[in-house]
């Protein structure tokens, strides 16, 4: 166990180092000028003022020196100061992370539970109407971009029907402290449904195929010959053999979940970590951008780690190394 923990820590450290270098390189080579994004397009500064700003922000140094300076402060627990929000990066991420965590948590739970149930129903009724409907839904949603689905939901449910607000996490112009729980939930529904709909499709199709393999096996044929009902076959054979790969896929979905959250939050102007990442990228806010990238890498790595632990707890063959 100590060796396994050490390997995981080393793998995470290597991942964070690689991700930070890649993200810093992409930001440094992007066409967005951080200073111009900070001061705005309508403000004209002299060359002396620009040079002083570049020196103050450390942009007059080489890319390697800039990265090492940022990494040095990061190792001391300092993520830097956001140029867009004029506040420490940790504080900005802290205020936005809760909103994103609630959105991704609900979407992750719905996609896992509903996706598995729909996949199991499709497999148990393979070739029949229920299977065709679920398969059509899954194939269609799997090929649908998150941002496009969000725009469709906005047009239909917000503009045409007027059932839900267009975006944000609360009514426009109302202070966050005065927003009620009912209002928050009202603004929360469409982003959560958008983010979970595609995840449901992926889990459903994967579970359907795995459950079909189980139902076509010899031991299930023997169980049917003994007179077991469909429910007994599902509980005794189907669930046990299909839940492990479903759990693995569900935790591996963390990466897609965060990526989808960025798009969904941007479409709905939802004040979460994903929309903040977009703002940081477009605004040239390097400290905030790198901080969110590192947090997202830890988020995805944690999901994969939990998947390994859960699989080992569910499947004794994994624990024994079989």
C-alpha positions in Angstrom: 0.0 0.0 0.0 2.8 2.6 0.8 4.4 1.8 -2.6 1.0 2.2 -4.4 0.4 5.5 -2.7 3.9 6.7 -3.6 3.4 5.7 -7.2 0.1 7.6 -7.3 1.6 10.7 -5.8 4.5 10.6 -8.3 2.1 10.1 -11.2 0.0 13.1 -10.0 3.1 15.3 -9.7 4.3 14.3 -13.2 0.8 15.0 -14.6 0.6 18.5 -13.0 4.1 19.4 -14.2 3.3 18.3 -17.7 -0.1 20.0 -17.8 1.3 23.3 -16.4 4.1 23.4 -18.9 1.7 22.7 -21.8 -0.8 25.2 -20.6 1.8 27.9 -20.0 3.3 27.3 -23.5 -0.1 27.6 -25.2 -1.0 30.8 -23.3 2.4 32.3 -24.0 2.0 31.6 -27.8 -1.6 32.7 -28.0 -2.4 35.9 -29.9 -4.0 37.5 -26.8 -1.9 40.2 -25.2 -2.5 40.1 -21.4 -1.8 43.8 -21.0 -4.0 44.8 -23.8 -6.8 42.6 -22.5 -6.3 44.1 -19.0 -6.4 47.8 -20.0 -9.0 47.4 -22.8 -8.9 48.3 -26.5 -9.9 51.9 -26.0 -7.0 52.8 -23.7 -3.8 54.1 -25.3 -0.6 53.9 -23.4 2.8 55.2 -24.2 5.7 52.8 -24.9 7.2 53.8 -21.5 4.0 52.9 -19.7 3.7 49.6 -21.5 7.3 48.8 -20.7 6.7 49.5 -17.0 3.6 47.3 -17.0 5.5 44.5 -18.7 8.2 44.8 -16.1 5.7 44.9 -13.2 4.0 41.7 -14.5 7.3 40.0 -15.3 6.5 39.8 -19.0 9.9 41.3 -19.9 11.6 38.1 -18.9 12.0 35.0 -21.0 9.2 32.3 -21.0 11.4 29.9 -19.0 12.0 32.5 -16.3 8.3 33.4 -16.2 7.3 29.8 -15.8 9.9 29.1 -13.1 8.9 32.2 -11.2 5.2 31.1 -11.3 6.1 27.5 -10.4 8.2 28.7 -7.5 5.4 30.7 -6.0 3.0 27.8 -6.6 5.2 25.5 -4.6 4.9 27.9 -1.7 1.1 27.7 -1.9 0.6 31.0 -3.8 -1.4 30.7 -7.0 -0.9 34.4 -7.8 -3.3 37.2 -8.3 -6.0 37.3 -11.0 -5.6 40.3 -13.4 -9.3 40.2 -14.3 -10.8 40.0 -10.8 -8.0 41.9 -8.9 -8.1 39.2 -6.3 -6.0 36.1 -5.3 -6.6 33.2 -7.7 -7.5 30.9 -4.7 -10.3 33.2 -3.7 -11.7 33.5 -7.2 -11.6 29.7 -7.7 -13.1 29.1 -4.2 -16.2 31.3 -4.9 -16.8 29.6 -8.3 -15.9 26.0 -7.5 -18.9 25.4 -5.3 -21.3 26.3 -8.1 -19.5 24.1 -10.6 -19.3 21.2 -8.1 -23.0 21.3 -7.6 -23.7 21.4 -11.3 -21.2 18.6 -12.1 -22.3 16.5 -9.1 -26.0 16.5 -10.1 -25.1 15.9 -13.8 -22.7 13.1 -12.8 -25.3 11.3 -10.6 -28.1 11.6 -13.1 -26.0 10.4 -16.0 -24.8 7.4 -14.0 -28.1 6.3 -12.5 -30.3 7.0 -15.5 -27.7 5.8 -18.0 -27.3 2.5 -16.3 -31.0 1.9 -15.9 -31.7 2.8 -19.6 -28.9 0.6 -20.8 -30.2 -2.3 -18.7 -33.7 -1.8 -20.0 -32.5 -1.7 -23.6 -30.5 -4.9 -23.2 -33.3 -6.8 -21.4 -35.7 -5.7 -24.3 -33.2 -6.0 -27.1 -34.8 -5.5 -30.6 -38.1 -4.3 -29.2 -39.6 -0.8 -29.0 -37.9 0.2 -25.7 -34.5 -0.8 -27.1 -35.0 1.1 -30.3 -36.1 4.3 -28.5 -33.2 4.2 -26.0 -30.7 3.4 -28.8 -32.0 6.3 -30.9 -31.8 8.7 -28.0 -28.3 7.5 -27.1 -26.8 7.6 -30.6 -28.4 11.0 -31.2 -27.2 12.6 -28.0 -23.7 11.0 -28.2 -23.1 12.9 -31.5 -24.6 16.2 -30.1 -22.2 18.9 -28.9 -22.9 20.2 -25.4 -23.0 23.8 -26.4 -25.5 23.1 -29.3 -27.8 21.2 -27.0 -27.6 24.0 -24.5 -28.6 26.5 -27.1 -31.5 24.3 -28.2 -32.7 24.1 -24.6 -32.5 27.8 -24.2 -34.5 28.5 -27.4 -37.2 25.9 -26.6 -37.6 26.2 -22.8 -36.5 29.8 -22.1 -37.5 31.7 -25.2 -40.4 29.9 -26.7 -42.0 28.3 -23.6 -40.7 30.7 -21.0 -40.4 27.9 -18.4 -36.9 28.7 -17.3 -34.7 31.8 -17.2 -32.1 32.4 -19.9 -29.1 32.0 -17.7 -27.1 33.0 -14.7 -27.4 31.5 -11.2 -30.0 33.9 -10.0 -32.3 36.8 -11.1 -30.4 39.6 -12.8 -29.6 42.5 -10.5 -30.4 40.7 -7.3 -27.5 40.4 -4.8 -26.3 36.8 -4.3 -27.2 37.0 -0.6 -30.8 37.8 -1.5 -31.3 35.0 -4.0 -33.6 32.3 -2.6 -33.1 28.5 -2.9 -36.1 28.2 -5.2 -34.7 30.9 -7.5 -31.3 29.1 -7.6 -32.9 25.8 -8.5 -35.0 27.5 -11.2 -31.8 28.8 -12.8 -30.0 25.5 -12.1 -32.3 23.1 -14.0 -31.4 23.8 -17.6 -27.6 23.7 -17.2 -27.9 20.5 -15.2 -30.1 18.8 -17.7 -27.8 19.9 -20.6 -24.7 18.5 -18.9 -26.3 15.2 -17.8 -28.2 14.4 -21.1 -25.1 13.5 -23.0 -23.6 11.5 -20.1 -26.7 9.5 -19.9 -26.4 8.5 -23.5 -22.8 7.3 -23.2 -23.4 5.2 -20.0 -26.6 3.8 -21.5 -25.0 2.5 -24.7 -22.0 1.0 -22.9 -24.2 -0.7 -20.3 -26.5 -2.0 -23.1 -23.6 -3.7 -24.9 -22.1 -5.2 -21.8 -25.5 -6.4 -20.5 -26.2 -8.0 -23.9 -22.9 -9.9 -23.7 -24.0 -11.2 -20.3 -27.5 -12.2 -21.5 -26.0 -14.1 -24.4 -23.7 -16.1 -22.2 -24.0 -19.8 -21.5 -24.7 -19.4 -17.8 -27.6 -17.1 -18.4 -29.0 -19.6 -20.9 -28.7 -22.3 -18.2 -30.4 -19.9 -15.8 -33.3 -19.4 -18.2 -33.6 -23.2 -18.6 -33.9 -23.5 -14.8 -36.9 -21.1 -14.9 -35.4 -17.9 -13.7 -37.3 -14.8 -14.6 -35.9 -11.7 -16.3 -35.7 -9.9 -13.0 -33.9 -12.8 -11.3 -31.5 -13.0 -14.2 -30.8 -9.3 -14.0 -30.2 -9.3 -10.2 -28.2 -12.6 -10.1 -26.1 -12.2 -13.3 -26.6 -9.0 -15.2 -26.1 -6.4 -12.5 -23.0 -8.0 -11.0 -21.3 -8.4 -14.4 -22.2 -5.0 -15.9 -21.9 -2.6 -13.0 -18.1 -2.8 -12.7 -17.4 -1.5 -16.3 -20.2 1.0 -15.8 -18.6 2.4 -12.7 -15.2 2.6 -14.5 -16.8 4.5 -17.3 -18.7 6.8 -15.0 -15.6 7.9 -13.1 -13.6 8.1 -16.3 -16.4 10.5 -17.4 -14.9 13.1 -15.0 -12.7 14.5 -17.9 -15.7 14.9 -20.3 -17.8 16.2 -17.4 -15.4 19.1 -16.7 -15.1 19.9 -20.5 -18.9 19.8 -20.9 -19.2 22.0 -17.8 -17.1 24.7 -19.5 -19.4 24.7 -22.5 -22.6 24.5 -20.6 -21.6 27.3 -18.1 -20.6 29.5 -21.0 -23.9 29.0 -22.9 -26.0 29.7 -19.8 -23.7 32.4 -18.3 -23.5 30.2 -15.2 -21.0 31.6 -12.8 -18.9 28.5 -12.3 -15.3 27.4 -12.7 -15.9 26.5 -16.4 -17.1 29.9 -17.5 -14.4 31.5 -15.4 -11.8 29.4 -17.3 -13.2 30.8 -20.6 -13.0 34.4 -19.3 -9.5 33.8 -18.1 -8.4 32.5 -21.5 -10.0 35.3 -23.5 -8.8 37.9 -21.0 -5.2 36.7 -20.9 -5.4 36.1 -17.1 -2.5 33.6 -17.0 -2.5 33.0 -13.2 -6.2 32.3 -13.0 -6.1 30.1 -16.2 -3.2 28.0 -14.9 -4.8 27.6 -11.5 -8.1 26.3 -13.0 -6.2 24.0 -15.3 -4.3 22.5 -12.4 -7.5 22.1 -10.4 -9.2 20.4 -13.3 -6.2 18.0 -13.7 -6.5 17.0 -10.0 -10.2 16.6 -10.5 -9.8 14.2 -13.4 -7.0 12.3 -11.7 -9.1 11.9 -8.5 -12.0 10.5 -10.6 -9.7 7.8 -12.1 -8.2 7.0 -8.7 -11.7 6.6 -7.2 -12.7 4.3 -10.1 -9.7 2.0 -9.4 -10.6 1.9 -5.7 -14.3 1.2 -6.3 -13.6 -1.4 -8.9 -11.2 -3.2 -6.5 -13.9 -3.1 -3.8 -16.6 -4.5 -6.2 -14.7 -7.0 -8.2 -12.5 -9.5 -6.1 -10.7 -10.5 -9.3 -9.1 -7.0 -9.4 -8.0 -7.2 -5.8 -6.4 -10.6 -6.5 -4.7 -9.3 -9.6 -6.5 -11.7 -11.9 
